[in-house]
């Protein structure tokens, strides 16, 4: 678990996992017409990957602050 302390490893893992989840979401529940993000697989995967990276960054900052105190 020591490698998870590196910020960029955690962000990369969060982004990749979220991008895969975004693709799965698009495949099963994505819309076919009228939706800007959910209608094309790569847009949904990109959006989910960005959101996952942001959440992983926030998680890393929280864990770093918690371990200092």
N, CA, C and O atoms as a Tripos MOL2 file, in Angstrom:
@<TRIPOS>MOLECULE
protein
  276   275    69     0     0
PROTEIN
NO_CHARGES

@<TRIPOS>ATOM
      1 N           0.8200   -1.2020    0.0000 N.3       1 UNK1
      2 CA          0.0000    0.0000    0.0000 C.3       1 UNK1
      3 C           0.8560    1.2540    0.0000 C.2       1 UNK1
      4 O           0.3270    2.3620   -0.0900 O.2       1 UNK1
      5 N           2.1710    1.0980    0.0990 N.am      2 UNK2
      6 CA          3.0620    2.2530    0.1220 C.3       2 UNK2
      7 C           3.0230    3.0130   -1.2010 C.2       2 UNK2
      8 O           3.1550    4.2370   -1.2070 O.2       2 UNK2
      9 N           2.8440    2.3090   -2.3280 N.am      3 UNK3
     10 CA          2.8230    2.9760   -3.6260 C.3       3 UNK3
     11 C           1.6010    3.8740   -3.7970 C.2       3 UNK3
     12 O           1.6250    4.7760   -4.6330 O.2       3 UNK3
     13 N           0.5370    3.6520   -3.0300 N.am      4 UNK4
     14 CA         -0.6520    4.5060   -3.1250 C.3       4 UNK4
     15 C          -0.4280    5.8690   -2.4970 C.2       4 UNK4
     16 O          -1.2540    6.7670   -2.6640 O.2       4 UNK4
     17 N           0.6750    6.0430   -1.7770 N.am      5 UNK5
     18 CA          0.9640    7.3360   -1.1820 C.3       5 UNK5
     19 C           1.4620    8.3380   -2.2140 C.2       5 UNK5
     20 O           1.4430    9.5430   -1.9640 O.2       5 UNK5
     21 N           1.9010    7.8650   -3.3520 N.am      6 UNK6
     22 CA          2.3260    8.7660   -4.4110 C.3       6 UNK6
     23 C           1.0840    9.3370   -5.0930 C.2       6 UNK6
     24 O           0.2070    8.5930   -5.5330 O.2       6 UNK6
     25 N           1.0240   10.6370   -5.1740 N.am      7 UNK7
     26 CA         -0.1820   11.3130   -5.6350 C.3       7 UNK7
     27 C          -0.5580   10.9170   -7.0680 C.2       7 UNK7
     28 O          -1.7260   10.6500   -7.3480 O.2       7 UNK7
     29 N           0.4020   10.8800   -7.9510 N.am      8 UNK8
     30 CA          0.0800   10.6480   -9.3540 C.3       8 UNK8
     31 C          -0.3170    9.2010   -9.6500 C.2       8 UNK8
     32 O          -1.0510    8.9440  -10.6040 O.2       8 UNK8
     33 N           0.1530    8.2790   -8.8570 N.am      9 UNK9
     34 CA         -0.2630    6.8860   -9.0120 C.3       9 UNK9
     35 C          -1.7420    6.7520   -8.6520 C.2       9 UNK9
     36 O          -2.5060    6.1040   -9.3660 O.2       9 UNK9
     37 N          -2.1310    7.3640   -7.5500 N.am     10 UNK10
     38 CA         -3.5260    7.3030   -7.1210 C.3      10 UNK10
     39 C          -4.4540    8.0100   -8.1180 C.2      10 UNK10
     40 O          -5.5380    7.5120   -8.4200 O.2      10 UNK10
     41 N          -4.0260    9.1640   -8.6250 N.am     11 UNK11
     42 CA         -4.8390    9.8930   -9.6000 C.3      11 UNK11
     43 C          -4.9720    9.0910  -10.8910 C.2      11 UNK11
     44 O          -6.0560    9.0240  -11.4700 O.2      11 UNK11
     45 N          -3.8880    8.4890  -11.3410 N.am     12 UNK12
     46 CA         -3.9350    7.6810  -12.5750 C.3      12 UNK12
     47 C          -4.8510    6.4780  -12.4180 C.2      12 UNK12
     48 O          -5.6350    6.1620  -13.3140 O.2      12 UNK12
     49 N          -4.7490    5.8150  -11.2850 N.am     13 UNK13
     50 CA         -5.6170    4.6570  -11.0440 C.3      13 UNK13
     51 C          -7.0820    5.0750  -10.9780 C.2      13 UNK13
     52 O          -7.9480    4.3780  -11.5070 O.2      13 UNK13
     53 N          -7.3650    6.1970  -10.3390 N.am     14 UNK14
     54 CA         -8.7410    6.6960  -10.2720 C.3      14 UNK14
     55 C          -9.2810    7.0820  -11.6360 C.2      14 UNK14
     56 O         -10.4430    6.8250  -11.9470 O.2      14 UNK14
     57 N          -8.4300    7.7020  -12.4530 N.am     15 UNK15
     58 CA         -8.8570    8.1100  -13.7950 C.3      15 UNK15
     59 C          -9.1530    6.9090  -14.6880 C.2      15 UNK15
     60 O         -10.1600    6.8840  -15.3950 O.2      15 UNK15
     61 N          -8.2770    5.9280  -14.6510 N.am     16 UNK16
     62 CA         -8.4640    4.7480  -15.5040 C.3      16 UNK16
     63 C          -9.6910    3.9560  -15.0690 C.2      16 UNK16
     64 O         -10.4850    3.5270  -15.9060 O.2      16 UNK16
     65 N          -9.8440    3.7640  -13.7690 N.am     17 UNK17
     66 CA        -11.0090    3.0130  -13.2750 C.3      17 UNK17
     67 C         -12.3080    3.7450  -13.6140 C.2      17 UNK17
     68 O         -13.2980    3.1110  -13.9790 O.2      17 UNK17
     69 N         -12.3090    5.0580  -13.4960 N.am     18 UNK18
     70 CA        -13.5150    5.8270  -13.8020 C.3      18 UNK18
     71 C         -13.7980    5.8570  -15.2970 C.2      18 UNK18
     72 O         -14.9590    5.8390  -15.7060 O.2      18 UNK18
     73 N         -12.7600    5.9030  -16.1110 N.am     19 UNK19
     74 CA        -12.9670    5.8700  -17.5610 C.3      19 UNK19
     75 C         -13.5830    4.5360  -17.9870 C.2      19 UNK19
     76 O         -14.4660    4.5030  -18.8440 O.2      19 UNK19
     77 N         -13.1230    3.4550  -17.3960 N.am     20 UNK20
     78 CA        -13.7120    2.1420  -17.6900 C.3      20 UNK20
     79 C         -15.1640    2.0950  -17.2320 C.2      20 UNK20
     80 O         -16.0310    1.5780  -17.9370 O.2      20 UNK20
     81 N         -15.4230    2.6400  -16.0430 N.am     21 UNK21
     82 CA        -16.7980    2.6900  -15.5480 C.3      21 UNK21
     83 C         -17.6780    3.5750  -16.4410 C.2      21 UNK21
     84 O         -18.8510    3.2700  -16.6540 O.2      21 UNK21
     85 N         -17.1160    4.6590  -16.9550 N.am     22 UNK22
     86 CA        -17.8590    5.5160  -17.8800 C.3      22 UNK22
     87 C         -18.2150    4.8060  -19.1710 C.2      22 UNK22
     88 O         -19.3150    4.9800  -19.6960 O.2      22 UNK22
     89 N         -17.2860    4.0030  -19.6890 N.am     23 UNK23
     90 CA        -17.5680    3.2350  -20.8950 C.3      23 UNK23
     91 C         -18.6640    2.2030  -20.6300 C.2      23 UNK23
     92 O         -19.5670    2.0190  -21.4470 O.2      23 UNK23
     93 N         -18.5770    1.5410  -19.4960 N.am     24 UNK24
     94 CA        -19.6100    0.5500  -19.1540 C.3      24 UNK24
     95 C         -20.9660    1.2220  -19.0110 C.2      24 UNK24
     96 O         -21.9820    0.6870  -19.4530 O.2      24 UNK24
     97 N         -20.9780    2.3960  -18.3910 N.am     25 UNK25
     98 CA        -22.2280    3.1440  -18.2700 C.3      25 UNK25
     99 C         -22.7770    3.4920  -19.6470 C.2      25 UNK25
    100 O         -23.9710    3.3230  -19.8970 O.2      25 UNK25
    101 N         -21.9160    3.9790  -20.5470 N.am     26 UNK26
    102 CA        -22.3640    4.3290  -21.8950 C.3      26 UNK26
    103 C         -22.9080    3.1040  -22.6190 C.2      26 UNK26
    104 O         -23.9310    3.1880  -23.2980 O.2      26 UNK26
    105 N         -22.2300    1.9680  -22.4770 N.am     27 UNK27
    106 CA        -22.6160    0.7540  -23.1850 C.3      27 UNK27
    107 C         -24.0110    0.2760  -22.7740 C.2      27 UNK27
    108 O         -24.8050   -0.1310  -23.6220 O.2      27 UNK27
    109 N         -24.3030    0.3270  -21.4890 N.am     28 UNK28
    110 CA        -25.5780   -0.2090  -21.0140 C.3      28 UNK28
    111 C         -26.6880    0.8350  -20.9160 C.2      28 UNK28
    112 O         -27.8450    0.5190  -21.1940 O.2      28 UNK28
    113 N         -26.3680    2.0710  -20.5290 N.am     29 UNK29
    114 CA        -27.4160    3.0540  -20.2640 C.3      29 UNK29
    115 C         -27.2550    4.3710  -21.0070 C.2      29 UNK29
    116 O         -28.0630    5.2790  -20.8140 O.2      29 UNK29
    117 N         -26.2490    4.5020  -21.8390 N.am     30 UNK30
    118 CA        -26.0130    5.7700  -22.5310 C.3      30 UNK30
    119 C         -27.1160    6.1020  -23.5180 C.2      30 UNK30
    120 O         -27.8110    5.2090  -24.0040 O.2      30 UNK30
    121 N         -27.2750    7.3480  -23.8080 N.am     31 UNK31
    122 CA        -28.3210    7.7460  -24.7250 C.3      31 UNK31
    123 C         -27.8500    7.7120  -26.1690 C.2      31 UNK31
    124 O         -26.6520    7.8000  -26.4380 O.2      31 UNK31
    125 N         -28.7750    7.5870  -27.0830 N.am     32 UNK32
    126 CA        -28.4200    7.4970  -28.4960 C.3      32 UNK32
    127 C         -28.5900    8.8240  -29.2160 C.2      32 UNK32
    128 O         -27.8910    9.0700  -30.1990 O.2      32 UNK32
    129 N         -29.4780    9.6760  -28.7730 N.am     33 UNK33
    130 CA        -29.7050   10.9640  -29.4280 C.3      33 UNK33
    131 C         -29.9510   12.0540  -28.3940 C.2      33 UNK33
    132 O         -30.5410   11.8130  -27.3410 O.2      33 UNK33
    133 N         -29.4930   13.2390  -28.7120 N.am     34 UNK34
    134 CA        -29.8380   14.3960  -27.8990 C.3      34 UNK34
    135 C         -28.9760   14.6570  -26.6920 C.2      34 UNK34
    136 O         -29.0820   15.7280  -26.0940 O.2      34 UNK34
    137 N         -28.1370   13.7360  -26.3110 N.am     35 UNK35
    138 CA        -27.2770   13.9390  -25.1420 C.3      35 UNK35
    139 C         -25.8990   14.3790  -25.6160 C.2      35 UNK35
    140 O         -25.3460   13.8110  -26.5580 O.2      35 UNK35
    141 N         -25.3600   15.3730  -24.9700 N.am     36 UNK36
    142 CA        -24.0570   15.8720  -25.3850 C.3      36 UNK36
    143 C         -22.9350   14.9300  -24.9920 C.2      36 UNK36
    144 O         -22.0950   14.5910  -25.8250 O.2      36 UNK36
    145 N         -22.9050   14.5080  -23.7580 N.am     37 UNK37
    146 CA        -21.7880   13.6980  -23.2680 C.3      37 UNK37
    147 C         -22.0780   12.2100  -23.3990 C.2      37 UNK37
    148 O         -21.2080   11.4510  -23.8270 O.2      37 UNK37
    149 N         -23.2630   11.7840  -23.0450 N.am     38 UNK38
    150 CA        -23.5540   10.3510  -22.9560 C.3      38 UNK38
    151 C         -23.8240    9.6810  -24.2930 C.2      38 UNK38
    152 O         -23.9880    8.4610  -24.3240 O.2      38 UNK38
    153 N         -23.8780   10.4190  -25.4060 N.am     39 UNK39
    154 CA        -24.2160    9.7840  -26.6750 C.3      39 UNK39
    155 C         -23.0130    9.1720  -27.3880 C.2      39 UNK39
    156 O         -23.1940    8.2970  -28.2340 O.2      39 UNK39
    157 N         -21.8030    9.6010  -27.0770 N.am     40 UNK40
    158 CA        -20.6020    9.0850  -27.7330 C.3      40 UNK40
    159 C         -19.6980    8.4670  -26.6750 C.2      40 UNK40
    160 O         -19.4530    9.0850  -25.6390 O.2      40 UNK40
    161 N         -19.1960    7.2550  -26.9170 N.am     41 UNK41
    162 CA        -18.4720    6.4940  -25.9050 C.3      41 UNK41
    163 C         -17.2210    7.2030  -25.4140 C.2      41 UNK41
    164 O         -16.9480    7.1890  -24.2130 O.2      41 UNK41
    165 N         -16.4490    7.8260  -26.3060 N.am     42 UNK42
    166 CA        -15.1930    8.4260  -25.8590 C.3      42 UNK42
    167 C         -15.4280    9.6900  -25.0400 C.2      42 UNK42
    168 O         -14.6230   10.0150  -24.1670 O.2      42 UNK42
    169 N         -16.5190   10.4080  -25.3080 N.am     43 UNK43
    170 CA        -16.8290   11.5740  -24.4780 C.3      43 UNK43
    171 C         -17.2160   11.1490  -23.0680 C.2      43 UNK43
    172 O         -16.8040   11.7690  -22.0880 O.2      43 UNK43
    173 N         -18.0030   10.0960  -22.9740 N.am     44 UNK44
    174 CA        -18.4120    9.6080  -21.6580 C.3      44 UNK44
    175 C         -17.2170    9.0770  -20.8840 C.2      44 UNK44
    176 O         -17.0950    9.3270  -19.6850 O.2      44 UNK44
    177 N         -16.3350    8.3470  -21.5550 N.am     45 UNK45
    178 CA        -15.1500    7.8170  -20.8920 C.3      45 UNK45
    179 C         -14.2090    8.9390  -20.4550 C.2      45 UNK45
    180 O         -13.6470    8.8880  -19.3610 O.2      45 UNK45
    181 N         -14.0370    9.9390  -21.2980 N.am     46 UNK46
    182 CA        -13.1830   11.0660  -20.9560 C.3      46 UNK46
    183 C         -13.7390   11.8400  -19.7660 C.2      46 UNK46
    184 O         -13.0000   12.1740  -18.8400 O.2      46 UNK46
    185 N         -15.0220   12.1220  -19.7880 N.am     47 UNK47
    186 CA        -15.6650   12.8450  -18.6940 C.3      47 UNK47
    187 C         -15.5470   12.0740  -17.3730 C.2      47 UNK47
    188 O         -15.2010   12.6460  -16.3390 O.2      47 UNK47
    189 N         -15.8350   10.7930  -17.4210 N.am     48 UNK48
    190 CA        -15.7440    9.9810  -16.2070 C.3      48 UNK48
    191 C         -14.2980    9.8980  -15.7190 C.2      48 UNK48
    192 O         -14.0550    9.9260  -14.5130 O.2      48 UNK48
    193 N         -13.3420    9.7950  -16.6330 N.am     49 UNK49
    194 CA        -11.9360    9.7560  -16.2450 C.3      49 UNK49
    195 C         -11.4840   11.0410  -15.5710 C.2      49 UNK49
    196 O         -10.7430   11.0050  -14.5890 O.2      49 UNK49
    197 N         -11.9270   12.1690  -16.0940 N.am     50 UNK50
    198 CA        -11.5940   13.4540  -15.4720 C.3      50 UNK50
    199 C         -12.1960   13.5660  -14.0770 C.2      50 UNK50
    200 O         -11.5270   14.0070  -13.1430 O.2      50 UNK50
    201 N         -13.4410   13.1730  -13.9380 N.am     51 UNK51
    202 CA        -14.0900   13.2360  -12.6290 C.3      51 UNK51
    203 C         -13.4290   12.2810  -11.6330 C.2      51 UNK51
    204 O         -13.2770   12.6130  -10.4580 O.2      51 UNK51
    205 N         -13.0400   11.1090  -12.1010 N.am     52 UNK52
    206 CA        -12.3520   10.1550  -11.2400 C.3      52 UNK52
    207 C         -10.9920   10.6680  -10.8010 C.2      52 UNK52
    208 O         -10.5880   10.4510   -9.6590 O.2      52 UNK52
    209 N         -10.2800   11.3450  -11.6940 N.am     53 UNK53
    210 CA         -8.9940   11.9310  -11.3340 C.3      53 UNK53
    211 C          -9.1320   13.0290  -10.2910 C.2      53 UNK53
    212 O          -8.3210   13.1280   -9.3700 O.2      53 UNK53
    213 N         -10.1580   13.8480  -10.4410 N.am     54 UNK54
    214 CA        -10.4040   14.9130   -9.4640 C.3      54 UNK54
    215 C         -10.7500   14.3210   -8.1060 C.2      54 UNK54
    216 O         -10.2390   14.7700   -7.0800 O.2      54 UNK54
    217 N         -11.6090   13.3240   -8.0960 N.am     55 UNK55
    218 CA        -11.9700   12.6850   -6.8240 C.3      55 UNK55
    219 C         -10.7780   11.9860   -6.1720 C.2      55 UNK55
    220 O         -10.6260   12.0290   -4.9510 O.2      55 UNK55
    221 N          -9.9400   11.3500   -6.9730 N.am     56 UNK56
    222 CA         -8.7540   10.6860   -6.4220 C.3      56 UNK56
    223 C          -7.7760   11.7120   -5.8610 C.2      56 UNK56
    224 O          -7.1300   11.4510   -4.8460 O.2      56 UNK56
    225 N          -7.6560   12.8580   -6.4940 N.am     57 UNK57
    226 CA         -6.7960   13.9210   -5.9880 C.3      57 UNK57
    227 C          -7.3080   14.4430   -4.6460 C.2      57 UNK57
    228 O          -6.5300   14.6790   -3.7220 O.2      57 UNK57
    229 N          -8.6070   14.6180   -4.5540 N.am     58 UNK58
    230 CA         -9.2050   15.0530   -3.2890 C.3      58 UNK58
    231 C          -8.9980   14.0090   -2.2080 C.2      58 UNK58
    232 O          -8.7160   14.3560   -1.0620 O.2      58 UNK58
    233 N          -9.1350   12.7340   -2.5540 N.am     59 UNK59
    234 CA         -8.9240   11.6570   -1.5990 C.3      59 UNK59
    235 C          -7.4810   11.6410   -1.1100 C.2      59 UNK59
    236 O          -7.2340   11.4580    0.0820 O.2      59 UNK59
    237 N          -6.5340   11.8280   -2.0090 N.am     60 UNK60
    238 CA         -5.1310   11.8570   -1.6090 C.3      60 UNK60
    239 C          -4.8550   13.0110   -0.6530 C.2      60 UNK60
    240 O          -4.1650   12.8260    0.3500 O.2      60 UNK60
    241 N          -5.3830   14.1970   -0.9440 N.am     61 UNK61
    242 CA         -5.1660   15.3440   -0.0630 C.3      61 UNK61
    243 C          -5.7690   15.0870    1.3120 C.2      61 UNK61
    244 O          -5.1700   15.4330    2.3310 O.2      61 UNK61
    245 N          -6.9360   14.4880    1.3430 N.am     62 UNK62
    246 CA         -7.5880   14.1780    2.6300 C.3      62 UNK62
    247 C          -6.7480   13.1850    3.4260 C.2      62 UNK62
    248 O          -6.5220   13.3790    4.6210 O.2      62 UNK62
    249 N          -6.2910   12.1390    2.7770 N.am     63 UNK63
    250 CA         -5.4950   11.1240    3.4720 C.3      63 UNK63
    251 C          -4.1490   11.6910    3.9330 C.2      63 UNK63
    252 O          -3.6520   11.3150    4.9950 O.2      63 UNK63
    253 N          -3.5550   12.5930    3.1420 N.am     64 UNK64
    254 CA         -2.2910   13.1900    3.5330 C.3      64 UNK64
    255 C          -2.4710   14.0770    4.7620 C.2      64 UNK64
    256 O          -1.6360   14.0520    5.6660 O.2      64 UNK64
    257 N          -3.5390   14.8530    4.8060 N.am     65 UNK65
    258 CA         -3.7990   15.6930    5.9730 C.3      65 UNK65
    259 C          -4.1080   14.8510    7.2090 C.2      65 UNK65
    260 O          -3.6900   15.1850    8.3180 O.2      65 UNK65
    261 N          -4.8350   13.7690    7.0100 N.am     66 UNK66
    262 CA         -5.2060   12.9070    8.1250 C.3      66 UNK66
    263 C          -4.0010   12.1950    8.7210 C.2      66 UNK66
    264 O          -3.9400   11.9930    9.9340 O.2      66 UNK66
    265 N          -3.0390   11.8120    7.8800 N.am     67 UNK67
    266 CA         -1.8650   11.0980    8.3880 C.3      67 UNK67
    267 C          -0.8960   12.0420    9.1150 C.2      67 UNK67
    268 O          -0.1120   11.5910    9.9500 O.2      67 UNK67
    269 N          -0.9410   13.3360    8.8100 N.am     68 UNK68
    270 CA         -0.0730   14.3010    9.4910 C.3      68 UNK68
    271 C          -0.5310   14.5730   10.9130 C.2      68 UNK68
    272 O           0.2920   14.8290   11.7910 O.2      68 UNK68
    273 N          -1.8300   14.5190   11.1490 N.am     69 UNK69
    274 CA         -2.3260   14.8420   12.4840 C.3      69 UNK69
    275 C          -2.4550   13.6520   13.3820 C.2      69 UNK69
    276 O          -2.8640   13.7900   14.5350 O.2      69 UNK69
@<TRIPOS>BOND
     1     1     2 1
     2     2     3 1
     3     3     4 2
     4     3     5 am
     5     5     6 1
     6     6     7 1
     7     7     8 2
     8     7     9 am
     9     9    10 1
    10    10    11 1
    11    11    12 2
    12    11    13 am
    13    13    14 1
    14    14    15 1
    15    15    16 2
    16    15    17 am
    17    17    18 1
    18    18    19 1
    19    19    20 2
    20    19    21 am
    21    21    22 1
    22    22    23 1
    23    23    24 2
    24    23    25 am
    25    25    26 1
    26    26    27 1
    27    27    28 2
    28    27    29 am
    29    29    30 1
    30    30    31 1
    31    31    32 2
    32    31    33 am
    33    33    34 1
    34    34    35 1
    35    35    36 2
    36    35    37 am
    37    37    38 1
    38    38    39 1
    39    39    40 2
    40    39    41 am
    41    41    42 1
    42    42    43 1
    43    43    44 2
    44    43    45 am
    45    45    46 1
    46    46    47 1
    47    47    48 2
    48    47    49 am
    49    49    50 1
    50    50    51 1
    51    51    52 2
    52    51    53 am
    53    53    54 1
    54    54    55 1
    55    55    56 2
    56    55    57 am
    57    57    58 1
    58    58    59 1
    59    59    60 2
    60    59    61 am
    61    61    62 1
    62    62    63 1
    63    63    64 2
    64    63    65 am
    65    65    66 1
    66    66    67 1
    67    67    68 2
    68    67    69 am
    69    69    70 1
    70    70    71 1
    71    71    72 2
    72    71    73 am
    73    73    74 1
    74    74    75 1
    75    75    76 2
    76    75    77 am
    77    77    78 1
    78    78    79 1
    79    79    80 2
    80    79    81 am
    81    81    82 1
    82    82    83 1
    83    83    84 2
    84    83    85 am
    85    85    86 1
    86    86    87 1
    87    87    88 2
    88    87    89 am
    89    89    90 1
    90    90    91 1
    91    91    92 2
    92    91    93 am
    93    93    94 1
    94    94    95 1
    95    95    96 2
    96    95    97 am
    97    97    98 1
    98    98    99 1
    99    99   100 2
   100    99   101 am
   101   101   102 1
   102   102   103 1
   103   103   104 2
   104   103   105 am
   105   105   106 1
   106   106   107 1
   107   107   108 2
   108   107   109 am
   109   109   110 1
   110   110   111 1
   111   111   112 2
   112   111   113 am
   113   113   114 1
   114   114   115 1
   115   115   116 2
   116   115   117 am
   117   117   118 1
   118   118   119 1
   119   119   120 2
   120   119   121 am
   121   121   122 1
   122   122   123 1
   123   123   124 2
   124   123   125 am
   125   125   126 1
   126   126   127 1
   127   127   128 2
   128   127   129 am
   129   129   130 1
   130   130   131 1
   131   131   132 2
   132   131   133 am
   133   133   134 1
   134   134   135 1
   135   135   136 2
   136   135   137 am
   137   137   138 1
   138   138   139 1
   139   139   140 2
   140   139   141 am
   141   141   142 1
   142   142   143 1
   143   143   144 2
   144   143   145 am
   145   145   146 1
   146   146   147 1
   147   147   148 2
   148   147   149 am
   149   149   150 1
   150   150   151 1
   151   151   152 2
   152   151   153 am
   153   153   154 1
   154   154   155 1
   155   155   156 2
   156   155   157 am
   157   157   158 1
   158   158   159 1
   159   159   160 2
   160   159   161 am
   161   161   162 1
   162   162   163 1
   163   163   164 2
   164   163   165 am
   165   165   166 1
   166   166   167 1
   167   167   168 2
   168   167   169 am
   169   169   170 1
   170   170   171 1
   171   171   172 2
   172   171   173 am
   173   173   174 1
   174   174   175 1
   175   175   176 2
   176   175   177 am
   177   177   178 1
   178   178   179 1
   179   179   180 2
   180   179   181 am
   181   181   182 1
   182   182   183 1
   183   183   184 2
   184   183   185 am
   185   185   186 1
   186   186   187 1
   187   187   188 2
   188   187   189 am
   189   189   190 1
   190   190   191 1
   191   191   192 2
   192   191   193 am
   193   193   194 1
   194   194   195 1
   195   195   196 2
   196   195   197 am
   197   197   198 1
   198   198   199 1
   199   199   200 2
   200   199   201 am
   201   201   202 1
   202   202   203 1
   203   203   204 2
   204   203   205 am
   205   205   206 1
   206   206   207 1
   207   207   208 2
   208   207   209 am
   209   209   210 1
   210   210   211 1
   211   211   212 2
   212   211   213 am
   213   213   214 1
   214   214   215 1
   215   215   216 2
   216   215   217 am
   217   217   218 1
   218   218   219 1
   219   219   220 2
   220   219   221 am
   221   221   222 1
   222   222   223 1
   223   223   224 2
   224   223   225 am
   225   225   226 1
   226   226   227 1
   227   227   228 2
   228   227   229 am
   229   229   230 1
   230   230   231 1
   231   231   232 2
   232   231   233 am
   233   233   234 1
   234   234   235 1
   235   235   236 2
   236   235   237 am
   237   237   238 1
   238   238   239 1
   239   239   240 2
   240   239   241 am
   241   241   242 1
   242   242   243 1
   243   243   244 2
   244   243   245 am
   245   245   246 1
   246   246   247 1
   247   247   248 2
   248   247   249 am
   249   249   250 1
   250   250   251 1
   251   251   252 2
   252   251   253 am
   253   253   254 1
   254   254   255 1
   255   255   256 2
   256   255   257 am
   257   257   258 1
   258   258   259 1
   259   259   260 2
   260   259   261 am
   261   261   262 1
   262   262   263 1
   263   263   264 2
   264   263   265 am
   265   265   266 1
   266   266   267 1
   267   267   268 2
   268   267   269 am
   269   269   270 1
   270   270   271 1
   271   271   272 2
   272   271   273 am
   273   273   274 1
   274   274   275 1
   275   275   276 2
@<TRIPOS>SUBSTRUCTURE
     1 UNK1         2 RESIDUE 1 A UNK
     2 UNK2         6 RESIDUE 1 A UNK
     3 UNK3        10 RESIDUE 1 A UNK
     4 UNK4        14 RESIDUE 1 A UNK
     5 UNK5        18 RESIDUE 1 A UNK
     6 UNK6        22 RESIDUE 1 A UNK
     7 UNK7        26 RESIDUE 1 A UNK
     8 UNK8        30 RESIDUE 1 A UNK
     9 UNK9        34 RESIDUE 1 A UNK
    10 UNK10       38 RESIDUE 1 A UNK
    11 UNK11       42 RESIDUE 1 A UNK
    12 UNK12       46 RESIDUE 1 A UNK
    13 UNK13       50 RESIDUE 1 A UNK
    14 UNK14       54 RESIDUE 1 A UNK
    15 UNK15       58 RESIDUE 1 A UNK
    16 UNK16       62 RESIDUE 1 A UNK
    17 UNK17       66 RESIDUE 1 A UNK
    18 UNK18       70 RESIDUE 1 A UNK
    19 UNK19       74 RESIDUE 1 A UNK
    20 UNK20       78 RESIDUE 1 A UNK
    21 UNK21       82 RESIDUE 1 A UNK
    22 UNK22       86 RESIDUE 1 A UNK
    23 UNK23       90 RESIDUE 1 A UNK
    24 UNK24       94 RESIDUE 1 A UNK
    25 UNK25       98 RESIDUE 1 A UNK
    26 UNK26      102 RESIDUE 1 A UNK
    27 UNK27      106 RESIDUE 1 A UNK
    28 UNK28      110 RESIDUE 1 A UNK
    29 UNK29      114 RESIDUE 1 A UNK
    30 UNK30      118 RESIDUE 1 A UNK
    31 UNK31      122 RESIDUE 1 A UNK
    32 UNK32      126 RESIDUE 1 A UNK
    33 UNK33      130 RESIDUE 1 A UNK
    34 UNK34      134 RESIDUE 1 A UNK
    35 UNK35      138 RESIDUE 1 A UNK
    36 UNK36      142 RESIDUE 1 A UNK
    37 UNK37      146 RESIDUE 1 A UNK
    38 UNK38      150 RESIDUE 1 A UNK
    39 UNK39      154 RESIDUE 1 A UNK
    40 UNK40      158 RESIDUE 1 A UNK
    41 UNK41      162 RESIDUE 1 A UNK
    42 UNK42      166 RESIDUE 1 A UNK
    43 UNK43      170 RESIDUE 1 A UNK
    44 UNK44      174 RESIDUE 1 A UNK
    45 UNK45      178 RESIDUE 1 A UNK
    46 UNK46      182 RESIDUE 1 A UNK
    47 UNK47      186 RESIDUE 1 A UNK
    48 UNK48      190 RESIDUE 1 A UNK
    49 UNK49      194 RESIDUE 1 A UNK
    50 UNK50      198 RESIDUE 1 A UNK
    51 UNK51      202 RESIDUE 1 A UNK
    52 UNK52      206 RESIDUE 1 A UNK
    53 UNK53      210 RESIDUE 1 A UNK
    54 UNK54      214 RESIDUE 1 A UNK
    55 UNK55      218 RESIDUE 1 A UNK
    56 UNK56      222 RESIDUE 1 A UNK
    57 UNK57      226 RESIDUE 1 A UNK
    58 UNK58      230 RESIDUE 1 A UNK
    59 UNK59      234 RESIDUE 1 A UNK
    60 UNK60      238 RESIDUE 1 A UNK
    61 UNK61      242 RESIDUE 1 A UNK
    62 UNK62      246 RESIDUE 1 A UNK
    63 UNK63      250 RESIDUE 1 A UNK
    64 UNK64      254 RESIDUE 1 A UNK
    65 UNK65      258 RESIDUE 1 A UNK
    66 UNK66      262 RESIDUE 1 A UNK
    67 UNK67      266 RESIDUE 1 A UNK
    68 UNK68      270 RESIDUE 1 A UNK
    69 UNK69      274 RESIDUE 1 A UNK
